[in-house]
Amino acid sequence: MEDLKKKFEKEPVGKQRILIAGLIGVVASFLPWWSVSFGSFGSASMNGWHSYGLLTTIASLAIVLNWLLPKVGVKYKLPWKEEMMLKVLSVAMLAGPVIWVINVSFSFSMVGIGVYLALVAGGIAAYYAFAKTKKAPKATK
């Protein structure tokens, strides 16, 4: 685990933020994205593993796994350059909650905490995927 932490710290700041946003997107996919109360009859909710939430779920998992798998010894070849893939995945991650909100006709009374968290994570990931950032600071010994 310590080795992964050191490898993470060597990444550029922008990529670190994208990875953190990807992890937050994975967590957000398990939280309620839609909930409605039926009073004394109970309530119902749905997480990000349904409908347009799958865009965020799959993109977030792909961002995290794309970084993690080579660090643990899994070798594979990407279909695109990594920079382009991070841009596409970040936009897909942001598109999930945006389309979800549009699909529920902007009825924010039914939107759950998972959508808000996914919106923030997707926005951060998209920003850092398209912005030029500085290199990671050198780790001190």
C-alpha positions in Angstrom: 0.0 0.0 0.0 2.9 2.4 0.8 4.3 1.7 -2.7 1.0 2.8 -4.3 1.0 5.9 -2.2 4.5 6.8 -3.4 3.5 6.2 -7.0 0.4 8.3 -6.6 2.5 11.2 -5.2 4.7 11.0 -8.3 1.8 11.7 -10.6 1.2 15.3 -11.9 -1.2 17.3 -9.8 -3.9 17.3 -12.4 -3.8 13.5 -12.7 -3.9 13.1 -8.9 -7.1 15.2 -8.8 -8.7 13.2 -11.7 -7.9 10.0 -9.8 -9.4 11.3 -6.6 -12.5 12.5 -8.5 -12.7 9.0 -10.1 -12.7 7.4 -6.7 -15.3 9.9 -5.4 -17.4 9.0 -8.5 -17.2 5.3 -7.6 -18.4 6.1 -4.1 -21.2 8.4 -5.4 -22.5 5.6 -7.6 -23.5 3.6 -4.5 -25.3 6.5 -2.9 -29.0 7.3 -3.6 -29.4 9.2 -6.9 -33.2 9.3 -6.7 -35.5 9.0 -3.8 -39.1 9.5 -3.1 -41.2 9.1 0.0 -44.7 7.7 0.0 -45.4 8.9 3.5 -46.5 6.1 5.8 -46.3 3.6 2.9 -42.5 3.8 2.8 -40.0 5.1 0.3 -38.0 4.1 -2.7 -34.6 5.1 -4.0 -32.2 4.2 -6.8 -28.4 4.4 -6.9 -26.0 5.3 -9.7 -25.9 1.7 -11.0 -29.1 2.4 -13.0 -30.0 4.3 -16.2 -27.6 7.3 -17.0 -25.8 6.8 -13.7 -24.0 3.9 -15.4 -22.1 6.5 -17.4 -20.6 7.8 -14.2 -20.1 4.4 -12.7 -18.3 2.9 -15.7 -16.2 6.0 -16.4 -15.2 6.4 -12.7 -14.2 2.7 -12.5 -12.2 3.0 -15.8 -10.3 6.0 -14.5 -9.3 4.4 -11.3 -8.6 0.9 -12.8 -6.6 2.5 -15.7 -4.2 3.9 -13.1 -4.3 1.0 -10.6 -3.9 -2.1 -12.8 -0.4 -1.3 -14.2 0.8 -0.5 -10.7 -0.1 -4.0 -9.5 1.4 -5.8 -12.5 -1.4 -6.1 -15.0 -0.2 -5.3 -18.5 -2.5 -4.1 -21.3 -2.5 -1.7 -24.2 -4.8 1.3 -24.3 -6.8 1.9 -27.5 -6.0 5.7 -27.3 -3.4 7.9 -25.8 -3.9 8.1 -22.0 -4.5 11.9 -22.1 -7.3 11.5 -24.6 -8.9 8.6 -22.7 -8.9 10.6 -19.5 -10.7 13.5 -21.3 -13.3 11.2 -22.8 -13.9 9.3 -19.5 -14.1 12.6 -17.5 -16.7 14.0 -19.8 -18.7 10.7 -19.6 -18.3 10.8 -15.8 -19.9 14.3 -15.8 -22.5 13.4 -18.4 -24.1 10.8 -16.1 -25.5 13.1 -13.4 -26.2 15.9 -15.9 -28.4 13.7 -18.1 -29.9 12.2 -14.9 -31.1 15.6 -13.7 -32.4 16.5 -17.2 -34.2 13.1 -17.3 -36.0 13.8 -14.0 -37.1 17.2 -15.4 -35.0 19.2 -12.9 -37.1 17.9 -10.1 -34.5 18.5 -7.4 -36.8 17.4 -4.6 -36.3 13.8 -5.9 -32.5 14.0 -6.6 -30.4 12.2 -4.1 -26.9 13.0 -2.6 -25.2 10.7 -5.1 -26.1 12.9 -8.0 -24.6 16.0 -6.3 -21.4 14.2 -5.4 -21.1 12.8 -8.9 -21.7 16.2 -10.4 -18.8 17.7 -8.3 -16.5 14.7 -9.0 -17.3 14.8 -12.7 -16.8 18.6 -12.9 -13.4 18.3 -11.1 -12.3 15.4 -13.4 -13.3 17.2 -16.5 -11.6 20.5 -15.5 -8.3 18.8 -14.7 -8.5 16.6 -17.8 -8.7 19.7 -20.0 -6.6 22.1 -18.0 -2.8 22.3 -18.1 -1.4 21.8 -14.6 2.0 21.8 -13.0 4.0 18.7 -12.4 3.8 17.0 -9.0 6.1 18.4 -6.3 9.2 16.3 -5.7 8.7 14.1 -2.7 11.1 14.7 0.2 13.0 11.8 1.7 
